[in-house]
Each structure stands twice: as C-alpha cells, then as structure tokens.
C-alpha cells in the first residue's frame, strides 16, 4: 500500500455517529440499512456487517464514520458514508470477524475524530 500524505489524510472527515435505526434491505442477506445521527444531520448508511451484528446490538452504539465519503447506491439505497471496522485475523478456513470502531467514552454525535 502506498503512503498517504498528511494533506490527503486531512481530507477525510471522521465523526462520531450514533446508530438510531437498523433495517433489513429486501433480498440483502449481508447488509443493514442504518440511520445514524452525525450531530448536524441524520444520514443513511449501508453496512455489510449483518453477519457480525444484530439490529438490536447496533441501535444506540456510537461508532466512527467517514462522513465525507461520496455517496454510493447499494441495493437501491443511497449510502452517505462508511462505518469503520477492524478485521481480525481468521484461522485457516474461517472468515475473519469484523469489529466496529467505537469510543470508550460517551461523546455527542458529530464529534470530530482526529
């Protein structure tokens, strides 16, 4: 992977987002449609974390969001950002598990991560 300059990195707007809702997307078995609070606005995020998190475990969770990612349409739903997650090393023959990046303290939605 190539190095990224500090100027390039500063372009990424990382924010704390509170997950308000998690919904199924018809016909999609790996992704959730999430409604998140980013402080000044609410956003819709499509996240491929269904195998790792139930709807109930997501609601109320504070996560790290790439807030200024260009929107993309996934399964007919516009995703307006991306949640950050860590992938742990998998044992041979097993899929890696994902863990959402969270904060260890309650912070208001929209707090800048930097």
MOPAC internal coordinates of N, CA, C and O (Angstrom, degrees):
PM7 1SCF
backbone

  N    0.0000 0     0.00 0     0.00 0    0    0    0
  C    1.4474 1     0.00 0     0.00 0    1    0    0
  C    1.5289 1   108.87 1     0.00 0    2    1    0
  O    1.2310 1   120.41 1   -41.61 1    3    2    1
  N    1.3342 1   116.82 1   138.39 1    3    2    1
  C    1.4603 1   119.77 1  -178.35 1    5    3    2
  C    1.5229 1   112.05 1   -81.12 1    6    5    3
  O    1.2310 1   120.86 1   -29.57 1    7    6    5
  N    1.3256 1   115.96 1   150.43 1    7    6    5
  C    1.4580 1   120.07 1   177.66 1    9    7    6
  C    1.5326 1   111.00 1   -64.13 1   10    9    7
  O    1.2310 1   121.15 1   -28.25 1   11   10    9
  N    1.3097 1   115.41 1   151.75 1   11   10    9
  C    1.4608 1   123.06 1   177.51 1   13   11   10
  C    1.5203 1   107.06 1  -115.13 1   14   13   11
  O    1.2310 1   120.71 1   -47.68 1   15   14   13
  N    1.3171 1   116.25 1   132.32 1   15   14   13
  C    1.4676 1   119.17 1   179.21 1   17   15   14
  C    1.5245 1   109.53 1   -72.28 1   18   17   15
  O    1.2310 1   120.82 1   -20.27 1   19   18   17
  N    1.3116 1   116.04 1   159.73 1   19   18   17
  C    1.4607 1   120.82 1   178.21 1   21   19   18
  C    1.5306 1   109.90 1   -63.00 1   22   21   19
  O    1.2310 1   120.31 1   146.81 1   23   22   21
  N    1.3296 1   117.02 1   -33.19 1   23   22   21
  C    1.4686 1   120.46 1   177.94 1   25   23   22
  C    1.5261 1   110.61 1   -63.75 1   26   25   23
  O    1.2310 1   120.56 1   138.19 1   27   26   25
  N    1.3292 1   116.54 1   -41.81 1   27   26   25
  C    1.4685 1   119.90 1   177.46 1   29   27   26
  C    1.5262 1   110.56 1   -65.91 1   30   29   27
  O    1.2310 1   120.25 1   136.23 1   31   30   29
  N    1.3196 1   117.13 1   -43.77 1   31   30   29
  C    1.4630 1   121.12 1  -178.85 1   33   31   30
  C    1.5257 1   111.34 1   -61.91 1   34   33   31
  O    1.2310 1   120.36 1   141.67 1   35   34   33
  N    1.3277 1   116.91 1   -38.33 1   35   34   33
  C    1.4692 1   121.16 1  -178.73 1   37   35   34
  C    1.5287 1   112.58 1   -64.42 1   38   37   35
  O    1.2310 1   120.03 1   162.95 1   39   38   37
  N    1.3220 1   117.56 1   -17.05 1   39   38   37
  C    1.4658 1   121.21 1   178.26 1   41   39   38
  C    1.5277 1   111.82 1   -71.84 1   42   41   39
  O    1.2310 1   119.89 1   160.06 1   43   42   41
  N    1.3257 1   117.81 1   -19.94 1   43   42   41
  C    1.4609 1   121.64 1  -177.62 1   45   43   42
  C    1.5243 1   109.02 1   -82.97 1   46   45   43
  O    1.2310 1   120.94 1   -55.96 1   47   46   45
  N    1.3199 1   115.80 1   124.04 1   47   46   45
  C    1.4653 1   122.19 1  -179.49 1   49   47   46
  C    1.5300 1   108.36 1   -98.42 1   50   49   47
  O    1.2310 1   120.76 1   -82.35 1   51   50   49
  N    1.3278 1   116.15 1    97.65 1   51   50   49
  C    1.4662 1   121.42 1   178.76 1   53   51   50
  C    1.5182 1   108.72 1   -93.85 1   54   53   51
  O    1.2310 1   120.67 1   -49.77 1   55   54   53
  N    1.3285 1   116.33 1   130.23 1   55   54   53
  C    1.4630 1   122.02 1  -177.64 1   57   55   54
  C    1.5225 1   110.86 1  -135.10 1   58   57   55
  O    1.2310 1   121.32 1   -23.09 1   59   58   57
  N    1.3239 1   115.08 1   156.91 1   59   58   57
  C    1.4619 1   120.94 1   170.00 1   61   59   58
  C    1.5250 1   107.00 1   -80.61 1   62   61   59
  O    1.2310 1   121.00 1   -49.47 1   63   62   61
  N    1.3243 1   115.69 1   130.53 1   63   62   61
  C    1.4669 1   121.44 1   177.32 1   65   63   62
  C    1.5200 1   108.49 1  -126.05 1   66   65   63
  O    1.2310 1   120.83 1   -41.90 1   67   66   65
  N    1.3256 1   116.02 1   138.10 1   67   66   65
  C    1.4647 1   121.37 1   176.09 1   69   67   66
  C    1.5266 1   107.46 1   -99.96 1   70   69   67
  O    1.2310 1   120.83 1   -53.54 1   71   70   69
  N    1.3337 1   116.03 1   126.46 1   71   70   69
  C    1.4620 1   120.22 1   179.05 1   73   71   70
  C    1.5245 1   108.59 1   -77.30 1   74   73   71
  O    1.2310 1   120.88 1   -58.87 1   75   74   73
  N    1.3266 1   115.92 1   121.13 1   75   74   73
  C    1.4603 1   122.45 1  -177.71 1   77   75   74
  C    1.5271 1   112.21 1   -96.22 1   78   77   75
  O    1.2310 1   120.48 1   141.81 1   79   78   77
  N    1.3293 1   116.69 1   -38.19 1   79   78   77
  C    1.4660 1   122.09 1  -177.04 1   81   79   78
  C    1.5162 1   109.65 1  -145.29 1   82   81   79
  O    1.2310 1   121.00 1   -28.10 1   83   82   81
  N    1.3245 1   115.70 1   151.90 1   83   82   81
  C    1.4640 1   122.53 1   172.27 1   85   83   82
  C    1.5194 1   107.11 1  -134.53 1   86   85   83
  O    1.2310 1   120.53 1   -52.38 1   87   86   85
  N    1.3302 1   116.60 1   127.62 1   87   86   85
  C    1.4621 1   121.62 1  -177.16 1   89   87   86
  C    1.5184 1   110.46 1  -130.39 1   90   89   87
  O    1.2310 1   121.70 1   -27.17 1   91   90   89
  N    1.3354 1   114.36 1   152.83 1   91   90   89
  C    1.4568 1   120.42 1   171.46 1   93   91   90
  C    1.5191 1   109.32 1   -72.72 1   94   93   91
  O    1.2310 1   120.99 1   -27.57 1   95   94   93
  N    1.3180 1   115.72 1   152.43 1   95   94   93
  C    1.4564 1   122.66 1   169.66 1   97   95   94
  C    1.5223 1   104.95 1  -111.60 1   98   97   95
  O    1.2310 1   119.60 1   -58.34 1   99   98   97
  N    1.3276 1   118.36 1   121.66 1   99   98   97
  C    1.4625 1   120.05 1  -177.16 1  101   99   98
  C    1.5281 1   112.36 1   -51.46 1  102  101   99
  O    1.2310 1   120.96 1   -50.62 1  103  102  101
  N    1.3294 1   115.77 1   129.38 1  103  102  101
  C    1.4545 1   121.95 1   178.08 1  105  103  102
  C    1.5198 1   115.15 1    80.78 1  106  105  103
  O    1.2310 1   119.98 1  -179.26 1  107  106  105
  N    1.3234 1   117.64 1     0.74 1  107  106  105
  C    1.4722 1   120.98 1  -178.42 1  109  107  106
  C    1.5219 1   109.02 1  -109.55 1  110  109  107
  O    1.2310 1   120.49 1   -64.21 1  111  110  109
  N    1.3247 1   116.67 1   115.79 1  111  110  109
  C    1.4655 1   119.66 1  -176.88 1  113  111  110
  C    1.5219 1   113.92 1   -98.48 1  114  113  111
  O    1.2310 1   119.75 1   177.97 1  115  114  113
  N    1.3344 1   118.07 1    -2.03 1  115  114  113
  C    1.4708 1   120.40 1  -177.47 1  117  115  114
  C    1.5211 1   114.45 1  -119.26 1  118  117  115
  O    1.2310 1   120.38 1   171.08 1  119  118  117
  N    1.3172 1   116.88 1    -8.92 1  119  118  117
  C    1.4662 1   118.93 1  -172.57 1  121  119  118
  C    1.5238 1   112.49 1  -125.14 1  122  121  119
  O    1.2310 1   121.52 1   -31.06 1  123  122  121
  N    1.3233 1   114.70 1   148.94 1  123  122  121
  C    1.4648 1   122.92 1   173.38 1  125  123  122
  C    1.5181 1   108.48 1  -109.62 1  126  125  123
  O    1.2310 1   121.01 1   -31.42 1  127  126  125
  N    1.3169 1   115.68 1   148.58 1  127  126  125
  C    1.4641 1   122.26 1   167.26 1  129  127  126
  C    1.5209 1   105.25 1   -97.48 1  130  129  127
  O    1.2310 1   120.59 1   -61.20 1  131  130  129
  N    1.3217 1   116.47 1   118.80 1  131  130  129
  C    1.4605 1   121.88 1  -176.40 1  133  131  130
  C    1.5166 1   110.59 1  -113.29 1  134  133  131
  O    1.2310 1   120.81 1   -37.69 1  135  134  133
  N    1.3066 1   116.05 1   142.31 1  135  134  133
  C    1.4662 1   121.94 1   170.30 1  137  135  134
  C    1.5226 1   105.08 1  -106.94 1  138  137  135
  O    1.2310 1   120.36 1   -55.84 1  139  138  137
  N    1.3426 1   116.91 1   124.16 1  139  138  137
  C    1.4607 1   120.84 1  -177.70 1  141  139  138
  C    1.5251 1   110.74 1  -123.78 1  142  141  139
  O    1.2310 1   121.36 1   -28.05 1  143  142  141
  N    1.3188 1   114.99 1   151.95 1  143  142  141
  C    1.4620 1   123.40 1   176.00 1  145  143  142
  C    1.5191 1   107.31 1  -102.22 1  146  145  143
  O    1.2310 1   120.87 1   -58.77 1  147  146  145
  N    1.3357 1   115.94 1   121.23 1  147  146  145
  C    1.4594 1   121.27 1   179.59 1  149  147  146
  C    1.5265 1   109.95 1  -113.37 1  150  149  147
  O    1.2310 1   120.43 1  -151.79 1  151  150  149
  N    1.3126 1   116.78 1    28.21 1  151  150  149
  C    1.4588 1   120.96 1   178.87 1  153  151  150
  C    1.5076 1   111.81 1    89.40 1  154  153  151
  O    1.2310 1   120.40 1    94.69 1  155  154  153
  N    1.3258 1   116.84 1   -85.31 1  155  154  153
  C    1.4620 1   121.45 1  -176.89 1  157  155  154
  C    1.5240 1   112.77 1   -75.75 1  158  157  155
  O    1.2310 1   120.01 1   164.47 1  159  158  157
  N    1.3237 1   117.59 1   -15.53 1  159  158  157
  C    1.4620 1   120.28 1  -176.94 1  161  159  158
  C    1.5242 1   111.50 1  -154.57 1  162  161  159
  O    1.2310 1   121.61 1   -14.23 1  163  162  161
  N    1.3182 1   114.53 1   165.77 1  163  162  161
  C    1.4681 1   122.13 1   173.38 1  165  163  162
  C    1.5254 1   106.31 1  -106.53 1  166  165  163
  O    1.2310 1   120.46 1   -36.16 1  167  166  165
  N    1.3280 1   116.73 1   143.84 1  167  166  165
  C    1.4623 1   121.05 1  -179.46 1  169  167  166
  C    1.5184 1   109.96 1  -132.32 1  170  169  167
  O    1.2310 1   121.64 1   -23.06 1  171  170  169
  N    1.3259 1   114.46 1   156.94 1  171  170  169
  C    1.4561 1   121.75 1   172.48 1  173  171  170
  C    1.5210 1   107.64 1  -102.82 1  174  173  171
  O    1.2310 1   121.06 1   -48.94 1  175  174  173
  N    1.3189 1   115.57 1   131.06 1  175  174  173
  C    1.4627 1   122.04 1   179.86 1  177  175  174
  C    1.5226 1   107.74 1  -126.38 1  178  177  175
  O    1.2310 1   120.08 1   -44.49 1  179  178  177
  N    1.3185 1   117.45 1   135.51 1  179  178  177
  C    1.4594 1   121.89 1   172.05 1  181  179  178
  C    1.5240 1   106.01 1  -104.00 1  182  181  179
  O    1.2310 1   120.93 1   -56.64 1  183  182  181
  N    1.3343 1   115.83 1   123.36 1  183  182  181
  C    1.4707 1   120.30 1  -174.27 1  185  183  182
  C    1.5249 1   110.82 1  -129.80 1  186  185  183
  O    1.2310 1   120.79 1   -48.83 1  187  186  185
  N    1.3157 1   116.10 1   131.17 1  187  186  185
  C    1.4654 1   122.43 1  -179.93 1  189  187  186
  C    1.5186 1   112.12 1   -85.44 1  190  189  187
  O    1.2310 1   120.80 1  -118.91 1  191  190  189
  N    1.3206 1   116.08 1    61.09 1  191  190  189
  C    1.4680 1   121.19 1  -175.20 1  193  191  190
  C    1.5241 1   112.50 1  -124.67 1  194  193  191
  O    1.2310 1   120.41 1  -164.85 1  195  194  193
  N    1.3281 1   116.81 1    15.15 1  195  194  193
  C    1.4643 1   121.07 1  -174.54 1  197  195  194
  C    1.5269 1   112.26 1   -61.39 1  198  197  195
  O    1.2310 1   119.98 1   146.69 1  199  198  197
  N    1.3187 1   117.65 1   -33.31 1  199  198  197
  C    1.4690 1   120.77 1  -179.67 1  201  199  198
  C    1.5241 1   112.12 1   -71.49 1  202  201  199
  O    1.2310 1   120.21 1   166.20 1  203  202  201
  N    1.3247 1   117.19 1   -13.80 1  203  202  201
  C    1.4586 1   121.03 1  -173.21 1  205  203  202
  C    1.5273 1   114.19 1  -113.79 1  206  205  203
  O    1.2310 1   120.18 1   157.99 1  207  206  205
  N    1.3311 1   117.26 1   -22.01 1  207  206  205
  C    1.4668 1   121.23 1  -175.87 1  209  207  206
  C    1.5251 1   110.89 1  -137.66 1  210  209  207
  O    1.2310 1   120.92 1   -45.48 1  211  210  209
  N    1.3230 1   115.85 1   134.52 1  211  210  209
  C    1.4656 1   120.78 1   172.22 1  213  211  210
  C    1.5246 1   108.49 1   -80.72 1  214  213  211
  O    1.2310 1   120.82 1   -17.18 1  215  214  213
  N    1.3244 1   116.03 1   162.82 1  215  214  213
  C    1.4703 1   120.07 1   176.34 1  217  215  214
  C    1.5224 1   110.28 1   -56.55 1  218  217  215
  O    1.2310 1   121.36 1   134.50 1  219  218  217
  N    1.3248 1   115.00 1   -45.50 1  219  218  217
  C    1.4646 1   120.77 1  -175.92 1  221  219  218
  C    1.5289 1   112.11 1   -62.77 1  222  221  219
  O    1.2310 1   120.40 1   143.59 1  223  222  221
  N    1.3238 1   116.85 1   -36.41 1  223  222  221
  C    1.4692 1   119.30 1  -178.34 1  225  223  222
  C    1.5279 1   112.30 1   -74.95 1  226  225  223
  O    1.2310 1   120.36 1   161.38 1  227  226  225
  N    1.3199 1   116.93 1   -18.62 1  227  226  225
  C    1.4644 1   120.51 1  -178.73 1  229  227  226
  C    1.5245 1   113.31 1   -85.29 1  230  229  227
  O    1.2310 1   120.48 1   141.26 1  231  230  229
  N    1.3220 1   116.68 1   -38.74 1  231  230  229
  C    1.4672 1   120.57 1  -174.51 1  233  231  230
  C    1.5292 1   110.22 1   -62.89 1  234  233  231
  O    1.2310 1   121.19 1   -53.14 1  235  234  233
  N    1.3287 1   115.32 1   126.86 1  235  234  233
  C    1.4601 1   121.72 1  -179.46 1  237  235  234
  C    1.5168 1   114.18 1    94.14 1  238  237  235
  O    1.2310 1   120.22 1   169.84 1  239  238  237
  N    1.3257 1   117.19 1   -10.16 1  239  238  237
  C    1.4714 1   121.25 1  -177.63 1  241  239  238
  C    1.5323 1   109.92 1   -76.86 1  242  241  239
  O    1.2310 1   120.55 1   -43.46 1  243  242  241
  N    1.3326 1   116.56 1   136.54 1  243  242  241
  C    1.4633 1   122.79 1   172.47 1  245  243  242
  C    1.5186 1   108.22 1   -92.52 1  246  245  243
  O    1.2310 1   120.70 1   -55.17 1  247  246  245
  N    1.3289 1   116.27 1   124.83 1  247  246  245
  C    1.4577 1   121.87 1  -175.43 1  249  247  246
  C    1.5228 1   109.69 1  -129.84 1  250  249  247
  O    1.2310 1   120.86 1    -9.91 1  251  250  249
  N    1.3320 1   115.96 1   170.09 1  251  250  249
  C    1.4628 1   121.60 1   177.23 1  253  251  250
  C    1.5307 1   107.98 1   -96.88 1  254  253  251
  O    1.2310 1   121.12 1   -50.78 1  255  254  253
  N    1.3283 1   115.47 1   129.22 1  255  254  253
  C    1.4606 1   123.05 1  -175.00 1  257  255  254
  C    1.5218 1   110.55 1  -121.19 1  258  257  255
  O    1.2310 1   120.47 1   -43.54 1  259  258  257
  N    1.3431 1   116.70 1   136.46 1  259  258  257
  C    1.4634 1   120.77 1   166.60 1  261  259  258
  C    1.5245 1   104.52 1   -81.12 1  262  261  259
  O    1.2310 1   120.99 1   -75.47 1  263  262  261
  N    1.3235 1   115.70 1   104.53 1  263  262  261
  C    1.4599 1   122.19 1  -169.13 1  265  263  262
  C    1.5216 1   113.62 1   -81.58 1  266  265  263
  O    1.2310 1   119.96 1   154.04 1  267  266  265
  N    1.3269 1   117.67 1   -25.96 1  267  266  265
  C    1.4601 1   119.75 1  -175.04 1  269  267  266
  C    1.5257 1   113.26 1  -110.38 1  270  269  267
  O    1.2310 1   120.20 1  -155.88 1  271  270  269
  N    1.3170 1   117.22 1    24.12 1  271  270  269
  C    1.4595 1   120.88 1   174.97 1  273  271  270
  C    1.5282 1   108.44 1   -69.64 1  274  273  271
  O    1.2310 1   120.34 1   -41.76 1  275  274  273
  N    1.3110 1   116.95 1   138.24 1  275  274  273
  C    1.4694 1   119.95 1   178.31 1  277  275  274
  C    1.5254 1   109.16 1   -59.31 1  278  277  275
  O    1.2310 1   119.94 1   -44.37 1  279  278  277
  N    1.3383 1   117.72 1   135.63 1  279  278  277
  C    1.4650 1   120.13 1  -179.91 1  281  279  278
  C    1.5282 1   111.60 1   -60.64 1  282  281  279
  O    1.2310 1   121.10 1   -30.53 1  283  282  281
  N    1.3287 1   115.51 1   149.47 1  283  282  281
  C    1.4628 1   120.93 1   174.26 1  285  283  282
  C    1.5195 1   108.01 1  -141.07 1  286  285  283
  O    1.2310 1   120.72 1   -27.90 1  287  286  285
  N    1.3148 1   116.22 1   152.10 1  287  286  285
  C    1.4559 1   121.37 1  -179.59 1  289  287  286
  C    1.5235 1   108.64 1   -99.05 1  290  289  287
  O    1.2310 1   121.30 1   -56.93 1  291  290  289
  N    1.3365 1   115.12 1   123.07 1  291  290  289
  C    1.4605 1   122.38 1  -179.95 1  293  291  290
  C    1.5208 1   107.37 1  -124.47 1  294  293  291
  O    1.2310 1   120.69 1   -60.03 1  295  294  293
  N    1.3277 1   116.28 1   119.97 1  295  294  293
  C    1.4692 1   121.30 1  -179.27 1  297  295  294
  C    1.5262 1   112.09 1    52.95 1  298  297  295
  O    1.2310 1   120.90 1  -142.10 1  299  298  297
  N    1.3250 1   115.88 1    37.90 1  299  298  297
  C    1.4533 1   120.76 1   176.97 1  301  299  298
  C    1.5169 1   115.26 1    81.88 1  302  301  299
  O    1.2310 1   120.09 1  -176.27 1  303  302  301
  N    1.3289 1   117.43 1     3.73 1  303  302  301
  C    1.4648 1   121.87 1  -179.06 1  305  303  302
  C    1.5272 1   108.55 1  -116.17 1  306  305  303
  O    1.2310 1   120.43 1   -49.95 1  307  306  305
  N    1.3339 1   116.79 1   130.05 1  307  306  305
  C    1.4633 1   119.71 1   177.15 1  309  307  306
  C    1.5232 1   109.66 1   -77.12 1  310  309  307
  O    1.2310 1   120.86 1   -58.69 1  311  310  309
  N    1.3319 1   115.96 1   121.31 1  311  310  309
  C    1.4569 1   122.09 1   176.24 1  313  311  310
  C    1.5214 1   107.82 1   -96.80 1  314  313  311
  O    1.2310 1   120.64 1   -52.76 1  315  314  313
  N    1.3350 1   116.38 1   127.24 1  315  314  313
  C    1.4592 1   121.87 1  -172.10 1  317  315  314
  C    1.5258 1   113.06 1  -108.43 1  318  317  315
  O    1.2310 1   120.26 1  -150.28 1  319  318  317
  N    1.3132 1   117.10 1    29.72 1  319  318  317
  C    1.4544 1   121.74 1   179.30 1  321  319  318
  C    1.5128 1   109.10 1   165.03 1  322  321  319
  O    1.2310 1   120.78 1     8.65 1  323  322  321
  N    1.3283 1   116.11 1  -171.35 1  323  322  321
  C    1.4614 1   120.37 1   179.86 1  325  323  322
  C    1.5258 1   109.64 1  -146.70 1  326  325  323
  O    1.2310 1   121.12 1   -47.50 1  327  326  325
  N    1.3290 1   115.46 1   132.50 1  327  326  325
  C    1.4585 1   120.31 1   174.16 1  329  327  326
  C    1.5180 1   108.56 1   -77.70 1  330  329  327
  O    1.2310 1   120.33 1   -34.07 1  331  330  329
  N    1.3159 1   116.97 1   145.93 1  331  330  329
  C    1.4601 1   120.73 1   176.55 1  333  331  330
  C    1.5182 1   109.46 1   -95.58 1  334  333  331
  O    1.2310 1   121.16 1   -41.10 1  335  334  333
  N    1.3223 1   115.39 1   138.90 1  335  334  333
  C    1.4624 1   121.65 1  -179.51 1  337  335  334
  C    1.5195 1   108.73 1  -142.67 1  338  337  335
  O    1.2310 1   121.28 1   -25.41 1  339  338  337
  N    1.3198 1   115.16 1   154.59 1  339  338  337
  C    1.4631 1   121.52 1   175.16 1  341  339  338
  C    1.5177 1   107.96 1  -104.52 1  342  341  339
  O    1.2310 1   121.00 1   -37.91 1  343  342  341
  N    1.3199 1   115.69 1   142.09 1  343  342  341
  C    1.4550 1   121.71 1   178.90 1  345  343  342
  C    1.5207 1   107.19 1  -107.75 1  346  345  343
  O    1.2310 1   120.73 1   -56.93 1  347  346  345
  N    1.3412 1   116.21 1   123.07 1  347  346  345
  C    1.4595 1   117.10 1   178.81 1  349  347  346
  C    1.5222 1   110.10 1   -88.24 1  350  349  347
  O    1.2310 1   121.26 1   -23.53 1  351  350  349
  N    1.3087 1   115.19 1   156.47 1  351  350  349
  C    1.4619 1   120.74 1  -179.14 1  353  351  350
  C    1.5174 1   109.28 1   -64.90 1  354  353  351
  O    1.2310 1   121.22 1   -45.13 1  355  354  353
  N    1.3113 1   115.28 1   134.87 1  355  354  353
  C    1.4631 1   120.14 1  -178.97 1  357  355  354
  C    1.5195 1   110.16 1   -95.87 1  358  357  355
  O    1.2310 1   121.67 1   -30.66 1  359  358  357
  N    1.3130 1   114.41 1   149.34 1  359  358  357
  C    1.4630 1   119.53 1   171.82 1  361  359  358
  C    1.5272 1   107.29 1   -68.40 1  362  361  359
  O    1.2310 1   119.91 1   -25.42 1  363  362  361
  N    1.3210 1   117.78 1   154.58 1  363  362  361
  C    1.4665 1   119.92 1   179.31 1  365  363  362
  C    1.5297 1   110.98 1   -53.01 1  366  365  363
  O    1.2310 1   121.10 1   -47.84 1  367  366  365
  N    1.3387 1   115.51 1   132.16 1  367  366  365
  C    1.4559 1   120.67 1   178.70 1  369  367  366
  C    1.5135 1   114.65 1    83.72 1  370  369  367
  O    1.2310 1   119.84 1   178.75 1  371  370  369
  N    1.3332 1   117.90 1    -1.25 1  371  370  369
  C    1.4614 1   120.87 1   179.49 1  373  371  370
  C    1.5250 1   110.17 1  -117.39 1  374  373  371
  O    1.2310 1   121.49 1   -28.96 1  375  374  373
  N    1.3197 1   114.75 1   151.04 1  375  374  373
  C    1.4659 1   119.87 1   177.42 1  377  375  374
  C    1.5254 1   109.21 1   -78.47 1  378  377  375
  O    1.2310 1   120.09 1   -35.04 1  379  378  377
  N    1.3322 1   117.43 1   144.96 1  379  378  377
  C    1.4668 1   119.49 1   176.90 1  381  379  378
  C    1.5254 1   110.92 1   -68.25 1  382  381  379
  O    1.2310 1   120.78 1   -27.12 1  383  382  381
  N    1.3090 1   116.12 1   152.88 1  383  382  381
  C    1.4644 1   121.55 1   176.86 1  385  383  382
  C    1.5252 1   108.83 1   -95.83 1  386  385  383
  O    1.2310 1   121.00 1   -28.34 1  387  386  385
  N    1.3124 1   115.70 1   151.66 1  387  386  385
  C    1.4590 1   121.20 1   177.34 1  389  387  386
  C    1.5164 1   109.96 1  -109.90 1  390  389  387
  O    1.2310 1   121.02 1   -35.93 1  391  390  389
  N    1.3218 1   115.66 1   144.07 1  391  390  389
  C    1.4562 1   122.40 1   174.76 1  393  391  390
  C    1.5182 1   107.83 1  -130.18 1  394  393  391
  O    1.2310 1   120.59 1   -56.51 1  395  394  393
  N    1.3214 1   116.48 1   123.49 1  395  394  393
  C    1.4609 1   120.11 1   178.41 1  397  395  394
  C    1.5213 1   110.65 1   -65.86 1  398  397  395
  O    1.2310 1   120.71 1   -37.38 1  399  398  397
  N    1.3257 1   116.26 1   142.62 1  399  398  397
  C    1.4587 1   120.52 1   175.02 1  401  399  398
  C    1.5255 1   107.98 1   -78.22 1  402  401  399
  O    1.2310 1   121.25 1   -54.37 1  403  402  401
  N    1.3155 1   115.22 1   125.63 1  403  402  401
  C    1.4559 1   121.89 1  -179.68 1  405  403  402
  C    1.5227 1   108.46 1  -127.76 1  406  405  403
  O    1.2310 1   120.74 1     0.17 1  407  406  405
  N    1.3145 1   116.19 1  -179.83 1  407  406  405
  C    1.4625 1   121.19 1   176.73 1  409  407  406
  C    1.5204 1   108.60 1  -114.66 1  410  409  407
  O    1.2310 1   120.52 1   -27.64 1  411  410  409
  N    1.3181 1   116.61 1   152.36 1  411  410  409
  C    1.4706 1   119.98 1  -175.59 1  413  411  410
  C    1.5257 1   112.90 1   -89.46 1  414  413  411
  O    1.2310 1   120.51 1  -174.42 1  415  414  413
  N    1.3285 1   116.64 1     5.58 1  415  414  413
  C    1.4542 1   122.80 1  -179.15 1  417  415  414
  C    1.5246 1   107.79 1  -138.53 1  418  417  415
  O    1.2310 1   120.13 1   -30.54 1  419  418  417
  N    1.3152 1   117.35 1   149.46 1  419  418  417
  C    1.4686 1   120.71 1   177.68 1  421  419  418
  C    1.5274 1   108.99 1   -71.75 1  422  421  419
  O    1.2310 1   120.72 1   -60.52 1  423  422  421
  N    1.3238 1   116.23 1   119.48 1  423  422  421
  C    1.4631 1   122.35 1   177.24 1  425  423  422
  C    1.5190 1   108.46 1  -123.57 1  426  425  423
  O    1.2310 1   119.64 1   -30.42 1  427  426  425
  N    1.3219 1   118.29 1   149.58 1  427  426  425
  C    1.4587 1   119.34 1   179.55 1  429  427  426
  C    1.5273 1   111.49 1   -68.24 1  430  429  427
  O    1.2310 1   120.66 1   -34.94 1  431  430  429
  N    1.3409 1   116.34 1   145.06 1  431  430  429
  C    1.4601 1   119.15 1   175.10 1  433  431  430
  C    1.5254 1   110.16 1   -55.12 1  434  433  431
  O    1.2310 1   121.08 1   -39.47 1  435  434  433
  N    1.3248 1   115.53 1   140.53 1  435  434  433
  C    1.4572 1   121.07 1  -179.10 1  437  435  434
  C    1.5107 1   113.44 1    94.73 1  438  437  435
  O    1.2310 1   120.01 1   172.18 1  439  438  437
  N    1.3437 1   117.59 1    -7.82 1  439  438  437
  C    1.4691 1   119.83 1   177.83 1  441  439  438
  C    1.5241 1   109.32 1   -58.22 1  442  441  439
  O    1.2310 1   120.93 1   -41.79 1  443  442  441
  N    1.3234 1   115.82 1   138.21 1  443  442  441
  C    1.4623 1   121.85 1  -178.66 1  445  443  442
  C    1.5241 1   109.67 1   -77.14 1  446  445  443
  O    1.2310 1   120.92 1   -45.09 1  447  446  445
  N    1.3277 1   115.85 1   134.91 1  447  446  445
  C    1.4637 1   122.35 1   174.12 1  449  447  446
  C    1.5199 1   106.10 1  -105.07 1  450  449  447
  O    1.2310 1   120.20 1   -53.26 1  451  450  449
  N    1.3229 1   117.23 1   126.74 1  451  450  449
  C    1.4550 1   117.93 1  -178.48 1  453  451  450
  C    1.4875 1   112.20 1  -164.21 1  454  453  451
  O    1.2310 1   120.10 1   180.00 1  455  454  453

